[in-house]
Amino acid sequence: MTAHTLEYAWRTDRGRVRAGNEDAVAVDPALGFLIVADGIGGARAGEVASALAAEVIAKRFREHMAYQIPSDAAQAFVETAIQDANLAIWTLSKAEPDLSGMGTTVVVGSVGDAWLAFGYVGDSRLYRLREGRLEQLSRDHSFIQEVVDQGFFSTREDARRYGIGANILTRALGSSSKVKVSGGVADLARGDIFLFCTDGLTGMVPEDWLCQVLTASFGNDLEPAAEALVRLANERGGNDNITLALLRVGGPSTESR
């Protein structure tokens, strides 16, 4: 049984610059999971890595019905599923020379009764919009975030002005046989909107714009908001693939999944 009605929308778009789309997205409203991944690697290797991550993690959800377990167990389940995906990518990259060095970021959500368990690796993000305030629930596994966290710069903008690249990852799936997964559990409240996305969106669209688009969706379907976010990223350059998944929490529900 779910405590709220839930609405989902998701998109992936090649953008205006890249020849292909190395992002992946998998959402299953019936099982309450959302997966967004951003592949890295030469040729089509990034595309293979992100698709494999989404496939392995989705398979774990379908086998184990994570929404039926307690929230703390769900967080552990999400992190284990991401570990499984990491090992699958690393193993394949070792077996196939053309895929050597491939990897992917990932951000995953599992929706349960009044909670969202999440896990992530890399710089794909999870945000929550609540009562007009957009909060980033994930924390990028990137060099620029690290130098800010260590106090070398007060903001990411200061680090960027100094010349620190925004896209240098400190963690990704596939770089070794084990990876440290970050995660947590967020409570659900009526009106919340959760945004899972790759840096093809956040690198193009400022957070205050994200907040405005999501806030404007209240009282309307989520689909136009998803379309608007992709359109904005493309209008502002579309330098990377753009992928997002949205989850909106509605009123009380007595329906089972």
Phi and psi in degrees as a GROMACS rama.xvg file:
@    title "Ramachandran Plot"
@    xaxis  label "Phi"
@    yaxis  label "Psi"
@TYPE xy
-107.964  146.895  THR-2
-83.2669  -15.4212  ALA-3
-136.314  157.382  HIS-4
-78.4653  146.705  THR-5
-129.732  139.727  LEU-6
-124.339  137.292  GLU-7
-124.538  151.523  TYR-8
-153.496  147.086  ALA-9
-152.132  154.941  TRP-10
-150.019  149.359  ARG-11
-138.998  139.995  THR-12
-142.974  140.999  ASP-13
-67.4936  -24.1812  ARG-14
83.1492  -169.511  GLY-15
-105.858  -5.84831  ARG-16
-116.664  -45.317  VAL-17
-70.4825  144.48  ARG-18
-72.6683  -31.8027  ALA-19
-133.092  -178.117  GLY-20
-115.505  111.793  ASN-21
-99.4634  8.92357  GLU-22
-87.3101  163.14  ASP-23
-143.199  149.278  ALA-24
-141.598  138.47  VAL-25
-140.628  124.987  ALA-26
-134.694  135.517  VAL-27
-133.425  98.1394  ASP-28
-59.8857  -31.9159  PRO-29
-66.7802  -37.0547  ALA-30
-99.6727  -4.73208  LEU-31
69.0246  41.6736  GLY-32
-126.094  151.09  PHE-33
-135.474  131.159  LEU-34
-133.154  128.346  ILE-35
-130.409  132.222  VAL-36
-138.252  148.715  ALA-37
-129.06  104.847  ASP-38
-76.4351  149.707  GLY-39
-133.047  148.792  ILE-40
136.522  160.162  GLY-41
-72.0129  164.292  GLY-42
49.3964  -124.823  ALA-43
-101.523  13.1104  ARG-44
-62.7332  -39.1658  ALA-45
-62.5834  -39.1405  GLY-46
-63.021  -40.1846  GLU-47
-65.5315  -44.0933  VAL-48
-63.7901  -46.8336  ALA-49
-66.6152  -40.6339  SER-50
-65.2986  -39.3002  ALA-51
-67.0173  -40.2935  LEU-52
-59.1768  -48.9415  ALA-53
-62.4775  -40.3166  ALA-54
-65.9056  -46.8008  GLU-55
-65.9716  -44.9366  VAL-56
-67.4579  -43.2639  ILE-57
-61.1925  -39.238  ALA-58
-61.5878  -40.6852  LYS-59
-62.1381  -42.5141  ARG-60
-62.2934  -42.4597  PHE-61
-68.7809  -28.5308  ARG-62
-78.5634  -29.7979  GLU-63
-119.963  -4.55805  HIS-64
50.2103  63.1747  MET-65
-61.5781  -25.5946  ALA-66
-67.4992  -13.7355  TYR-67
-87.6023  -3.71184  GLN-68
-105.412  162.887  ILE-69
-62.9239  159.534  PRO-70
-61.1938  -40.9337  SER-71
-67.439  -37.2458  ASP-72
-68.4477  -33.7234  ALA-73
-66.0996  -39.2495  ALA-74
-61.866  -44.0375  GLN-75
-63.1223  -38.1301  ALA-76
-63.0118  -46.1686  PHE-77
-59.364  -45.948  VAL-78
-64.4237  -38.196  GLU-79
-67.259  -40.3708  THR-80
-61.6793  -39.3219  ALA-81
-67.0821  -39.599  ILE-82
-60.2235  -41.8423  GLN-83
-60.8487  -41.8363  ASP-84
-64.7511  -40.9477  ALA-85
-58.4459  -46.7448  ASN-86
-64.7325  -39.3016  LEU-87
-62.8706  -42.2804  ALA-88
-68.0187  -45.7318  ILE-89
-61.815  -43.23  TRP-90
-63.4097  -44.4421  THR-91
-66.5288  -37.9269  LEU-92
-65.0397  -30.7993  SER-93
-76.4305  -30.8313  LYS-94
-82.5332  -28.4106  ALA-95
-116.297  108.66  GLU-96
-55.2016  -35.1379  PRO-97
-66.3485  -20.1189  ASP-98
-104.016  6.38557  LEU-99
-57.3964  132.4  SER-100
84.2381  3.29286  GLY-101
-72.5542  156.368  MET-102
-163.887  -179.197  GLY-103
-161.209  151.971  THR-104
-85.8721  166.506  THR-105
-158.192  144.975  VAL-106
-135.906  130.451  VAL-107
-130.336  139.238  VAL-108
-126.64  142.989  GLY-109
-126.212  117.676  SER-110
-95.1861  127.136  VAL-111
-121.563  -154.301  GLY-112
-80.0617  95.6748  ASP-113
74.5677  16.5305  ALA-114
-146.16  159.65  TRP-115
-127.762  113.299  LEU-116
-89.7617  138.252  ALA-117
-141.695  157.204  PHE-118
-148.079  155.253  GLY-119
-159.899  156.703  TYR-120
-142.515  130.122  VAL-121
99.417  -151.882  GLY-122
-115.73  13.7313  ASP-123
-72.8882  142.358  SER-124
-117.513  160.595  ARG-125
-126.103  125.19  LEU-126
-118.573  155.873  TYR-127
-128.198  127.391  ARG-128
-97.484  120.293  LEU-129
-138.279  122.84  ARG-130
50.4197  45.9427  GLU-131
82.5069  -0.953804  GLY-132
-113.208  126.82  ARG-133
-96.5597  122.842  LEU-134
-122.472  131.849  GLU-135
-83.0864  117.643  GLN-136
-86.6676  -25.6267  LEU-137
-89.93  169.686  SER-138
-137.124  118.595  ARG-139
-53.9646  135.995  ASP-140
-90.867  76.6551  HIS-141
-140.183  157.842  SER-142
-63.9536  -39.6359  PHE-143
-64.8713  -38.4517  ILE-144
-67.3616  -36.5361  GLN-145
-63.7746  -44.0041  GLU-146
-69.1945  -29.1565  VAL-147
-70.8425  -46.2294  VAL-148
-60.2905  -33.7005  ASP-149
-84.1735  -0.257394  GLN-150
88.3624  7.08804  GLY-151
-69.605  -30.4933  PHE-152
-137.14  150.289  PHE-153
-81.7704  -28.0732  SER-154
-139.675  163.687  THR-155
-63.9615  -33.8539  ARG-156
-64.0853  -41.137  GLU-157
-61.3766  -43.0317  ASP-158
-64.6468  -39.0803  ALA-159
-65.2903  -42.1638  ARG-160
-61.9089  -31.2943  ARG-161
-74.9326  -14.749  TYR-162
109.027  7.38326  GLY-163
-73.5902  124.981  ILE-164
-68.4391  140.914  GLY-165
-82.6976  -14.0412  ALA-166
-110.052  17.1398  ASN-167
-87.9339  110.805  ILE-168
-83.9051  143.179  LEU-169
-100.237  -8.79638  THR-170
-153.081  137.148  ARG-171
-155.599  157.954  ALA-172
-72.1964  137.387  LEU-173
99.3414  -7.65717  GLY-174
-80.3582  -21.7168  SER-175
-154.389  174.945  SER-176
-71.5973  -19.571  SER-177
-130.222  148.985  LYS-178
-140.451  145.721  VAL-179
-86.2172  122.55  LYS-180
-99.9485  134.586  VAL-181
-98.7692  155.193  SER-182
-176.267  -172.441  GLY-183
-179.633  -171.688  GLY-184
-132.812  128.974  VAL-185
-114.026  142.172  ALA-186
-79.2138  156.791  ASP-187
-105.075  134.383  LEU-188
-130.716  149.376  ALA-189
-55.6381  131.279  ARG-190
96.1052  -14.2511  GLY-191
-59.4578  141.502  ASP-192
-124.336  127.286  ILE-193
-105.019  133.89  PHE-194
-119.258  118.112  LEU-195
-102.692  130.553  PHE-196
-158.578  158.557  CYS-197
-90.1552  170.073  THR-198
-74.2126  -5.24863  ASP-199
-66.5246  -22.7624  GLY-200
-89.5744  -54.0403  LEU-201
-69.8358  -23.5588  THR-202
-75.3347  -18.2167  GLY-203
-106.525  -33.4054  MET-204
-115.315  119.348  VAL-205
-61.3387  154.557  PRO-206
-62.0207  -34.1225  GLU-207
-68.1842  -29.3323  ASP-208
-71.2486  -42.6003  TRP-209
-54.6834  -46.2756  LEU-210
-59.9611  -43.6267  CYS-211
-63.6646  -44.5623  GLN-212
-63.7091  -45.0941  VAL-213
-68.1805  -40.1038  LEU-214
-62.3941  -39.218  THR-215
-67.8401  -14.6982  ALA-216
-79.182  -11.7031  SER-217
-58.5591  131.606  PHE-218
86.7804  -4.7137  GLY-219
-123.92  171.723  ASN-220
-64.5382  157.563  ASP-221
-78.1219  -26.0664  LEU-222
-54.2929  -47.1621  GLU-223
-61.9582  -31.3058  PRO-224
-66.5205  -42.4816  ALA-225
-61.4282  -44.3806  ALA-226
-61.4495  -43.0794  GLU-227
-63.5932  -39.1519  ALA-228
-65.159  -43.153  LEU-229
-64.043  -43.6521  VAL-230
-61.6612  -42.632  ARG-231
-61.0695  -45.2671  LEU-232
-60.8763  -39.6001  ALA-233
-70.7253  -40.6366  ASN-234
-63.924  -29.4512  GLU-235
-91.7201  12.4557  ARG-236
134.958  -37.0235  GLY-237
53.7133  42.6371  GLY-238
-71.6044  -13.4918  ASN-239
-141.269  168.955  ASP-240
-63.5865  147.228  ASN-241
-122.284  120.079  ILE-242
-138.601  137.874  THR-243
-152.18  155.247  LEU-244
-136.515  135.1  ALA-245
-116.403  142.999  LEU-246
-132.215  124.304  LEU-247
-117.764  136.21  ARG-248
-97.1613  125.093  VAL-249
-102.916  -152.574  GLY-250
-80.3066  -178.012  GLY-251
-59.9532  146.364  PRO-252
-134.61  143.734  SER-253
-109.467  4.39552  THR-254
-81.8688  143.779  GLU-255
-86.5702  167.224  SER-256
